Amino acid sequence: MLWSNTVFMYSFEAAMTRGRGSISNMPGRFTNTVTVFEPGEQGGAAQQSMQVGPAERPTRLHTQMCKSLLSRNQSPDIPFEQSINPYRGCEHGCVYCFARPTHSYLDFSPGQDFETEIICKDNAPAVLRRELARRGYQCRPVAIGTATDPYQPAERERKLTRQILEVLAEHRHPVSLITKGALVLRDLDLLAAMAQQGLATVAISVTTLDNRLKSRLEPRASAGSRRIAVMRALAEAGVPVTLLLAPVIPFINDHELEEIVAQSAAAGARSAGYVVLRLPHEVNPLWRQWLAVHYPQRAAKVMAVVNGLHGGRDYRSEWFTRQSGQGVWADLIAQRFEIALRRHGLVGERCSLRTDLFRRPAEEQLSLF
């Protein structure tokens, strides 16, 4: 495949783009032709697309009028049956994000395009209301933010997550949110009211409490200390909070596991879970580029353990092992996590949500006559 052969063609010298996680804008796995310009050559939009270097890359928001919004999940190792992602691409720029390869389907790069070319499903609230009104719809908790963050910077302008929550709250539909963004507190009025009815939970993803590491791993996400503060504010408002420690990366952030659990528990988290580093498709070479630039002396050791976690490969997608890994290191991480949970009184499962309060939109309209 082209992307696997071209990814290391780029020079790593002065390769970091300010505020971006990816080192390059490598082509996606479906790209057939790539134009690579020599230094100083003018290539217009194509040159900007393939640019690797210190220049700023602005974020561009694109409108998508979606035909459907609810995605169904049949994976037995994931604790939700349906999900919503208001945005495609994410400006937080987490270099390890497993959703990066989805940008290849849009003819964008999973690299810096994923962080700068953000697709906004601007008709999402109307589509959601239509889907909830269908006679055959069965109410099940919906997870928001399972791929890209619903509270990334674009949400300040578009307010899609807010509008989706308003629809769900209006019809008493259960929802769980997953985010790194402190912007979630803007919607505390909705979330607190829904939580009182057993209709809302929030999982806060925490990767590191080290701001220097955060600025490299996830440059435009909230600081780790800020996420702990968000947990506290949510918990004080009565919203059930879960810590999601993700990803656990050997020799990069795994030494913080116990401290992250401790601070999350002190902030009011009720439960916790973790995911080990996953490297599907283009995430693998993008991650290797990042390691080569930021931790060159540690890169081989990191990848050797990651390889061991996934049964001798950089990544394996089998259910039940893809998120926790296997082998000695996986067992060690699991034991450390379990001990930390017991020490701080946390449990490994999130609280359940009610589905019996759901009121179908069409039924409410008919009741007016």
Buried (B, 14 or more C-beta within 10 A) or exposed (E): EBBEEBBBEBEBEEBBBEBBBBBBBBBBBEBEEBEBEEEEEEBEEEEEBBBBBEEEBEBEBEEBEBEEBBBEEEEEEEEBBBBBBBBBBBBBBBBBBBBBBBBBEBEBBBBBBBBBBBBBBBBBBBBBBBBBBEEEBEBBBBBBBBBBBBBBBBBEEBBBBBBBBBBBBBBBBBBBBBBBBBBBBBBBEBBBBBBEEBBBBBBBBBBBBBEEBBBBBBBBBBBBEBBBBBBBBBBEBBBBBBBBBBBBBBBBBBEBBBEBBBBBBEBBBBBBBBBBBBBBBBBBBBBBBBBBBBBEEEBEEBBEBBBBBBBEEBBBEEEEBBBBBBBEBBEEBBEBBEEBBEEBEBEEEBBEBBBEBBBBBBEEEEEEE
